[in-house]
Amino acid sequence: MVSFELEKYQHDIIEKYRDFTKRWIIPNRQKYDELSEFPWDIVKAAYDEKIINGSIPKEYGGNGFNIFDSSLASEELGYGCTGIGICIDASILALTPTFLAATEEQKKRIYGEMFEKKAVAAYALTEPNAGSDVAGIKSTALKKKDKYILNGHKRFITNAEVAEYITVFALADPERGARSLTAFIVKADTPGIEILPRLEKMGQRASVQNEIKFHDVEIPEENVLGREGMGFLIAMKTFDRTRTGVASAAVGNAQAAYDTALSWAKNRIQFGKPITANQAMAFLMADMSLEIEASRNIVWRAAWAYDTKQKNYSLLSAMSKLHATDMAMRVTTDAVQAMGGDGYSKEFPVEKMMRDAKLSQIYEGTNQIQRVVISKAILK
Ligand SMILES: Cc1cc2nc3c(=O)[nH]c(=O)nc-3n(C[C@H](O)[C@H](O)[C@H](O)COP(=O)(O)OP(=O)(O)OC[C@H]3O[C@@H](n4cnc5c(N)ncnc54)[C@H](O)[C@@H]3O)c2cc1C
């Protein structure tokens, strides 16, 4: 018998993250959206209340969440604000390569420092000419005695200006191209790292992005993750693990937009009755609730597949990201429409949720790239 019943500790996770979201994220989301500033106060509070880095194993100070637990947590953060949620969650994208390939010594050192300093990390894969096409990376890290010398240019890097650590992907041997791609964990204060001004953007504005230039940055060889040439595999395996997080945050965002629109619409009287008394509006609400539920189910299924090591976890992870983020775009757009002028106004949060939803269709692999992943898996 398949059970969809959550365990008691999972209900506790939901309750804990929901409570944090109510106290810290919802009251501050509009402010950070307007300021477009990294919400350090909220991130520090997340450390104090053990709301951050949940999937780091307990022995290193984390909560030991599996992917399913993490997706429950990300949905709650996404319900409050996907921008602030990413400020709390993006370090896990940066640290996932360490889950996959770090030595015991590296884990102790990196996680220890992250918790001690209440720090955040950045994941530096994308370059001006290597977005969807990761194999097009041109940054190099050439070995010189016991060091690597890193040169290159990264773009759109979340947390770059606030990070303690940056996980960087670069070619150890440009002649071998992507087969030499290697992952490094780099201290952000290493000489030669230039962080460019913050990206101005449409949504998820609490989260910050910058270009990074590396000028002869010396990386000690003990900061290689895994081995030289494992970078491409690490990058792809990272996304297999993290895409359900993007998907669950999108489910949370859509749920929040739907809840707002539903309660508004039930109380909005036009032509002498609530607008939901019109079947067109009632069916719109029905479709929104159906779509959210369907996405939540595929996210849970994908997370379960990852945790139980099913063969198709990569396919399901891509499907969950594609389904949930496209759904969130539709549902948040419908929420704006259902609320008429109020939906479009900054008096209500749904216009922000609609702007925020767009980004989820783009990062961690655009939704076209998810279709590439899915079609390759089903056609092979
Ligand atoms: C706010 C923000 C935060 C980000 N954070 C990070 C981060 O922390 N770390 C990081 O490394 N990167 C990050 N990114 C980068 C992000 O992952 C890329 O923007 C994304 O992968 C797309 O790359 P691109 O922008 O270069 O678009 P391109 O790859 O140039 O794509 C342009 C369009 O072409 C489509 N396309 C490309 N190739 C194909 C194909 N084969 N088939 C069909 N369609 C295709 C794409 O889907 C897209 O619609 C972030 C981006 C943004 C905007």
The ligand as a Gaussian input file, in Angstrom:
#p B3LYP/6-31G(d) Opt

LIG

0 1
 C       18.364000      35.512000     -11.140000
 C       19.248000      34.406000     -11.635000
 C       19.956000      33.632000     -10.733000
 C       20.850000      32.662000     -11.177000
 N       21.650000      32.004000     -10.286000
 C       22.665000      31.235000     -10.743000
 C       23.645000      30.701000      -9.846000
 O       23.568000      30.872000      -8.630000
 N       24.673000      29.995000     -10.369000
 C       24.807000      29.776000     -11.703000
 O       25.779000      29.144000     -12.101000
 N       23.893000      30.254000     -12.591000
 C       22.831000      30.983000     -12.136000
 N       21.916000      31.504000     -13.009000
 C       22.059000      31.243000     -14.424000
 C       20.944000      30.392000     -15.008000
 O       21.078000      29.063000     -14.612000
 C       20.953000      30.598000     -16.521000
 O       20.458000      31.907000     -16.759000
 C       20.151000      29.564000     -17.268000
 O       20.739000      28.298000     -17.170000
 C       19.993000      29.926000     -18.745000
 O       21.187000      30.314000     -19.309000
 P       21.263000      31.682000     -20.134000
 O       20.658000      32.750000     -19.329000
 O       22.652000      31.860000     -20.611000
 O       20.297000      31.449000     -21.378000
 P       20.655000      30.711000     -22.741000
 O       21.301000      29.409000     -22.473000
 O       21.328000      31.656000     -23.660000
 O       19.187000      30.408000     -23.304000
 C       18.391000      31.395000     -23.964000
 C       17.091000      30.699000     -24.385000
 O       17.391000      29.638000     -25.302000
 C       16.836000      28.424000     -24.823000
 N       17.709000      27.303000     -25.183000
 C       19.053000      27.215000     -25.009000
 N       19.504000      26.027000     -25.433000
 C       18.414000      25.340000     -25.871000
 C       18.212000      24.032000     -26.408000
 N       19.225000      23.151000     -26.558000
 N       16.964000      23.673000     -26.750000
 C       15.923000      24.521000     -26.580000
 N       16.049000      25.754000     -26.070000
 C       17.278000      26.151000     -25.717000
 C       16.748000      28.604000     -23.307000
 O       15.791000      27.733000     -22.742000
 C       16.353000      30.067000     -23.202000
 O       14.980000      30.192000     -23.385000
 C       20.977000      32.428000     -12.574000
 C       20.207000      33.164000     -13.480000
 C       19.368000      34.162000     -13.037000
 C       18.595000      34.974000     -14.044000

